Amino acid sequence: MKKSKQKILWLTVLCITQLSVFSQTVNEEYAEVPEDPFIHVPRADYKTSPAYFYSNAQIFTTQVNVNELGENMLGDAANEPSFAIDPNNPERMAMGWRQFDTIASNFRQAGFAYSLNGGTDWAFPGPLEPGVFRSDPVLDFDVNGTFYYNSLKTGYACDVFQTISDSTWGAPTPAYGGDKQWMVVDRTGGESDGNIYAFWKPFLSVCTGAFTRSADAGATFDSCTVMPNDGTRGTLSVGPEGELYACGETNGTFYLAKSSNAGMADEEVAWDFSTTVNMGGRLSLYQGPNPNGMLGQVWVTTDHSEGEYRGNVYMVAPVEGFQPGDNADIVFAKSEDGGETWSTPIKINDDDLSGTYQWFGTISVAPNGRIDVVWVDTRDEPGSFLSALYYSYSLDGGTTWSVNEKLSDSFDPHLGWPQQNKIGDYYHMISDEDGAHLAWAATFNGEQDVYYSYITSSPVSSVADHHPADGLIAVYQNSPNPFSDFTEIKYALKSSAAVQIEVHDVLGNKIAMLKNGYQSAGDYSVYFYPDHYSLNNGLCFYQIKVEGHPPIVGRMVYGK
């Protein structure tokens, strides 16, 4: 498995939600407060089983919450992971999660593990503060490789911990806060570099207001201030020029807000605007596979690449009602003008089934501008909640998306509930040049555990034998692949259609137009001769567009 050693840029965004009286009642029912007593289980008392591990050409997956021998501890639960990667040494990682010592109690602690070999092996020393109630873990990092861990405690207040070594965290710093907080660190390299921003639910908080900032690398935090629409259920992101974005949903209406001066330590944070974003439905919550939890956050992130999409703002959320009969679809929208206006929303999951759940949608953008999205999906087990991990990516700023790829076996999210009917509220992903690092929860051991996966975004074959549900077109993997002198791309049309076939490089730039015209039913081939064009050795893509259908993207490797 190849992992990038290059410096990694990280992106996140702030999502804002205002709630009706009814929604507040629902959320208070599932609020993060101590209920059951703490039940300590010594590690020596756990029965064990082999830890989960899976690897193929596209994904590497290993369990993180393991004992000193690397074994699974039977009877505990771990969910809602977040993690960080050292930009100066990508082999060094940390992950946090909600740790339940036993499923007999919903008392949770701040779970923590670290890896020094790029996620291949993980050490779980134990919770940050054993026996102390903590929830809603959010991790991030600065340009120096210091990790930060934002953790909700009793009384709707948050603390932020910082690493002082690979396995050791310093004392917590009070950071105001509230239920369902999110945190992001500025890594833009300008005057605002190292600033920390956080927000949370305003009505379940230790203070009035829902936003705070640290301008001294987490030593202190500003007093709480009010945000537009009062943020909940979202994330924060710093744009490439140090601007701060925020998004969320209120009663079916999604919002995005922007602050241009958040990075100016001597100024009070002001918000330039708050605008609505059409996502085609409402945020999917409290049902189906995760009845006492969210089916995912509203995510917004930005492009920090040096390419044509630099500064683009992207939003992803699990949306109910995007299509009639669909419980949750992974919906994407983008802004090319700093969040002021937004594209028509599109559905990334390419299934045509009704009544399915696509949930825990998670987005990140690679330093080269590739957009990665993952989610868990019930399409393979219609009528059930059994879910598998799926992945899609875009190389053209979110205009077109690759064919959805299934990356795991199905798992039952209803297994191992720790006296609360949920498997957390979110996953967390970070992209690099070659793929995506994912922190996620599943039940492959018959109980809730947290996992690290590395998803390779560019395997040689991905399109082979692709047949859309209506059978209009069949597309086959190019051959030979890899290739040097030429390669052949075969496809078949069931009926007449307009066909467009292009070749793109890894940054999404168009290299060649191989076909652009109307064709009758039949079998066809096109040939690509790289010597006729300016193409670097390595990965490239062909894209087939047929009127009325999503583009089909194939991956091929060129080399002399």
N, C-alpha and C positions, 0 to 999 in steps of 0.2 A: 504494500500500500504506500503510495507516494504522498508525502505531506510537504507542503511548502515551508521553506525555511525563511522566506522573505518576511519583511516587516509587515504586520497586519494592521489595517485601519478598521476601526469598529464604528458601527453606526447603530443608532437607535432613535426613537422619537417619543414625544409626549402625547398621550391620548386623553381626551377630556370628556367627561360624562356628567350630566346633570340628571337627577333622578326625580320621578314623580313620587307622591306619597306612597303609592302602592309599591313601587320599586324599592323605596327605602325600607318598607316593612319586610319585603322579601330578603333584602341584603342583611338586615339586622338579624333575621332568622339564621343566616349562615355566616354571621360575623365571626372574626377571628378572636375568640375570647376563651380563657380557660373554662372547661366544664368538668371533665373527668379528672380524677387525681393522677399524679405522676406515679407510674409503676416502674420501678427500676428492675431491669433484667441484666444481670452480669453476663458478659460475653461468654464466659465458660459454661453458662447454663443453656445457651442456644444449641439446639440440634442444627446440623448443617447439611447442606447439599452442594453439589458442584455449582459454581457461579455460571451464569449464562454467558455464552460467547458465540458469535457468528461472524463469518467473513466470507466475502466473495469478491469478484472483480470490481464491484461498485460500492460496497459498503463494508466497513469494519465496525462491529458492535461488541462492547464488553460491559459487564456489570461494574458499577462504581461502589455501591454500598456493600462492601465485603469485609470479612474479618482479617486478622493478621496473616492468615494462611491463604487469603484470596478466595475464601469460601462464602457461599450464600448463608445468611443466618435466618433460619426458619422462624416465622412467627412475628417478625417486625414488619414495618411498612415504611416506604420512602417515596415521596412524590414531590411535584412542583419544583423541578431543579432549575438552577441558573448557574452560569459559569463564566470564567474569565481565562484569557490566554495571554501570557507575557509577550508583548510585541517584539522584544529584544531576544527572546529565547522561546520560540513556539513549542518547544518540548515541555515547558513548564506551564501547568494548568491547575486551576482550582475549581471545584464545584460545590455548591450549597444546595440544600433541599430541606423539606419538612420531614424530620425524623421521628417516627413513632416506635418506641422500644417494644411495644406489644400492641396488637390490634384489639386487645381487650380494653384499651383506653385511647381516647382521642387527644390526649396530652402530647403535644409535639414540641420538638426542640430544633435548634439550628444545626442540622447535619452538615458535615464538611469533609471533603476528601481532596487529595492533591495527587498529581502525576508529574513525574520528572522525565518521562520518556514519550511525550506526545500522545498520551491517552492510552497507551498499550497496557499499562498497569496502574492501579490506583491504590492509595493508602487512605484508609478511613480511621483516623485516630479516635474518633468519637465526636459528640456535639461540641460546639464552641463553648457552651456553658452547660454542663450536664445538670439535668433536673430543673432548668429554667425554661419557662414557657416562651417559645418564640415561633414565628410563622412568617409567611410571605418573603422568602429569601430572594434577594436581588444582588447579583455580583457584577462588577465592572472593574476596569483597570485604567492606569494612566500610562503616559509614554515611557515612564521609567520602569514599568513592570510591577508597580505596587498594586496589589489587589484590594478591592473595597467590597465589604459585605454589609448590605443594608438589611436590617432584621426588625420585624415588628415584635413588640413585647406586650406584656399586660398593661392595660390602660390606654390602648391606642396610641402609643408612642413608639418611635423607632430609634435604634442605635445604629451607628456605622462603625464597623471594625476595619482595621488595616493590617495587612501582613507585615511582620517584622522578620520573617524567614520563610522558607518553603512550607513549613508545617506549623508555624506559630503565628497567632494573631495578637495584636495589642489590645489594650483595654478599650471598651466601647465608648464612642463619643455620642452624647445625646444629639439627635437630629430631628426633633419635633416629630412630625409624621402622623400616620393614621393607617387605617385598614386599606389593604390592596395598594400599597405604595409602589412606585417605580423610581429608579435612580439611573443617571447616566453621567459619565465623566467626559469632559472636553479634552480631545486629543488633537486639536487642529494646529498646534504649534505656535499660535499667536499669543497675544496678551491674555486671552481668556483660558489658555491651556492649563489644565489641572482643576478648573472649576468643577464643582459637583452640583447637580440639580436633582431635586426629588419632588414628587407630588403624590397625592393620595385622596381617599374619599373625605370630603370636608365634613360630612355629618357623622363620621366615625373617627374622630381625631382628638388628639390631646390639646388642640388649640383651634382658634378661629382662623380660617384660611386653609389652603390646600397646597401650598408651594413653599419651598425653601431652597436656599443656595449656599454653598460654601465657596468662598474665594481664597481660602488658605489651605487647600489640599485636605480638607476634612478635619482640620483642627477645631473649627467652630462652624456653626450654621446660623444663617440669618433668621430673624423672627418670621413666623408664618405670614404669608400674604395671600390675597385672594386672586384666583385665576379666572379668565373668561370661561363661563359655563361650569366651573368647578370640576376638576379632573377626577375621573375614576376609570378603572378597568383599561388602562392604557400604558403606553411607554413613552419615554423621552428620547429625543434625538438631537444631536448637535450637527448642523449642516457644515459644509466645507469652509465657510467663512465665519464660523462661530455663532451662527444664528441658531435659535432654539425653536423646535416645533413641538406641537402638542395636538393630540386627537382623541376622540371618544364618541360615544353615542348616547342620546337621550330620547327615549320613547320613539325610536325608529329614525331619528335624525342624527347623522354623524357630523362631527365638527372637527375642524383643524384650526389651531391658533399658532401665531408666530411672534417671537420676540427677537428684535435685532440688537437690543442692548443688554441682554441677559449676561453677557460676558464682561460687562464693564463694572468692576468691583465697586467703584465710587458712585454708581447710580442705582436707584431703585429699579427693579425689573419692571419694564413696561411692555405691554403686548400690542404689537402693531395692528393686528386684526384677529377676528375669529370668524371663520366662514363655514358654511355647510358643505358637506361632501355627499353626493349621491352614491350610495353603495347598493342600491336596489332592494333594500329590505331593512330588517332590524337585527341587532346583535343577538345571536342565539345563546340562550342561557338556561340553566336549571332544567335539563330534560335528557331523556334517552340515555346515552352512554355515561353521562356525568350529572346525575339528577340534582345533587346538592352543590354543584359547582358550575363555573362558566364552561362553555364549549370553546373557549379561547379568548384572548385579548384582542383589542383593536391595536394593530401595529402600524406604525409609520416609520420609515427610514429614508435615508438620503444617499445619493451617489457622490462619493468622494473621489472618483477616478479622474484622470486627466483627459478622458475622452469626451465625445459629443454630448453625453448625458450627464455630465458633472452638474451637480446642484439639483437634479430632479428629485422630487419628493414622492414617495410611494406609500400607499396604504393597503393593508390586508386585514380582513376580518372574517370570522365565520358568520355568515348572514342567513337568517331565516326568511323565507319568502322570496328569495331571488327568482326562483322558478316555482310555479304552482306545485304543491305537494312535497317540496324539498324542505327538510328540517334544518339543514345547515349546509351551505356551499362555501367554498373558499373564494372570496371575491376580492378583486384587485382594482385599484384606481391609481392614477398618477397625475402629478402636476408638474408642468415644465416652466412655471413662472413663480417659483417660491411659495407655492401653496395657495395662491389667490384664486386660480381656476383649476378645474379638475376634469379629467377625461370621463367618458361614459364607462361605468363599471363593467368588468368582464369576469366570468367564472373561470377559474384556473382548472378545477377538476373537470376532466373531459368525459365523465360518465353521463349517460342519458337516463339513469334510473331515477324514479321518484321514491320518496320515503326513506332515502338513505341519509347518513350523517357524514359530512366531511368536517372535522373538528380539530381543535388545537392547531390551527393554521399559524405558521411561524415564518418570518421573512428575514433575510439578511442580504447585503450587497457586497460583492467581492471588490477588492482594490482595482480590478480591471473593468468594473462596471457590470459584471454578470449578476443577475438577480436570482437568488435561490429561494424557493418556497417548499416547505414540507407540511404535512398534515397527517392525521390518521383517518381512515376511511372504512366504511362498512359495506362498500359496493360488492365485495366478494362474498359476503354472507347476508344477502337481502333478508329483511325481516328480523334480523338480530342486531345486537350491539357489538358483535365481534369486529375488531378493527385492526387494520394493517397500516404500516407507515408507507406513505406515498411522497413522491418528489417530482418537481418540475422546475425548469429554469428558463430565463429569457436572456437573450444576447442583444436585444434591440430596444432596451429601455422599457420593457413591459408591453410592447406592441404585439408580439407573438410569443408563444410559449411552447416548450418541448412537449412531446407526448408524455403523459403521466407514467411514472415508473413505480412499480411496487417494490419496496425494499425490505419487507419483513414478512414473517408469518403473521396470521391473525392472532390476536389475544383478546381475552375477556376483561374489559375495564371494570367489571363489577366484582372481580375477585379481590379478596384481601382488604376490604374496606375497614379502616381503623375507627370504628364507631362513628363514622361520617361517610355518607354515600357519595364519595368523589375520589378522583385520582389526581387531585390538585386542580390548578386553573390554567397552566401554561407550560410550554416547552421554551427552550432558548437556543438560538443558533448564531454562529459566527462564521462568515465565509472567508476563505483565502483564495489565492489565484487558481488553485487546482480543484477546490471543492468546498465542502461545508462541514464544520464541526457542530454536532448537535448534542444537547443535553435533554433527555426525555425520560418519561416514566412509562412502564408497561408491566405486564403480569406473566412473562414467559416462564417464571418459576412457580406459577400458581399463586403468587402474592405480589404486592406492589413493590417494585424496585426501580432504581434510577440507573440509566445507562448513558454511556458515551458512545457516539457513532461518528465516524468520518465517512462522508459521502463523496465519492469521486464524481465530479461533474462531467467527465469526458471519457467514458469508456469507448472503445473502438466501435462496438455495435450497439445500436439502440432502436433502430427503425425496423429491423427484420420482420417481415410478414405482418406489417401493420394494415389492419382492415377496419375502417370505421364501421359503426353499427349498421349503417344503411347499405354498406357494401359497394358504394359508388366507385371507390378507388382502393387498389391494393398497392402498397409500396414495399419494395424489398431492399435489403441492405446492399450498398454498392459493392462491387467486386472488380478487381482485387481490392483488398483493404487490410493493411496499409497498401499504398500504391506509389509509383514513381512516374512512369511514362503516361499512364492514363487510368481512368476507372470508369466503369459502366454503372448507370443507375437505371433500374428496371421498375416499371409500374404498369398497372392495368386499369382501364376505365370500363365500368359497366355500361355507362351511357355517355352521350356527348357532353362535353363540359369545357370551359375555359381553364387552361392550365398554365401556371407560371412556375418555372424552376430556376432557382438562383443558388450560387455558391457564396458563402460568407467566411470571413476569417474569424478568429477567436474573439475579436472585439465587436463583432457584428457588422463590420464593413463589407459591402457587397463587392465581390471579386469578379463574378461572371454571371451573365444571364444565359442559361442553357435552353430555355424554352419560354415562349410567351405567345400563346395563341389558342385557338379553338381546335379541339380534337374530337373525333367520333369515338365510339366504343371500340376497344381493342387493346392489344398488348404493345407496349412501347419501351424504347431504351433511349437514353441520352448519354453522351460520352463527354467527360471532362478531361481536357489536356492541359495540365498545369503550366507547361512551358509557354503557352500562349498568353499567360497572365503573370502578374507579380504576386507570387504566393510564397510565404516563408515555410520552411519545414515545420511539421508538427500538426496539430489538430486543426481541422476546418469543418465546415458544415454545409450540407445542402438542404434547401427548404423548398417544399412542394406546396403550392397553393392551388386549390381547386375551388371554384366559385361555390359559396354557401357552406364552406367547411373550414374549421380551424387549420392553420398551417401544420404540416408534418415536417419535423426536423430530423435529419439524419446526421450522424457524426462519422467522420472519416479521417484517416491519418495519411499525410503526404510526407515523403522524404526521399531525398536523392542519396 
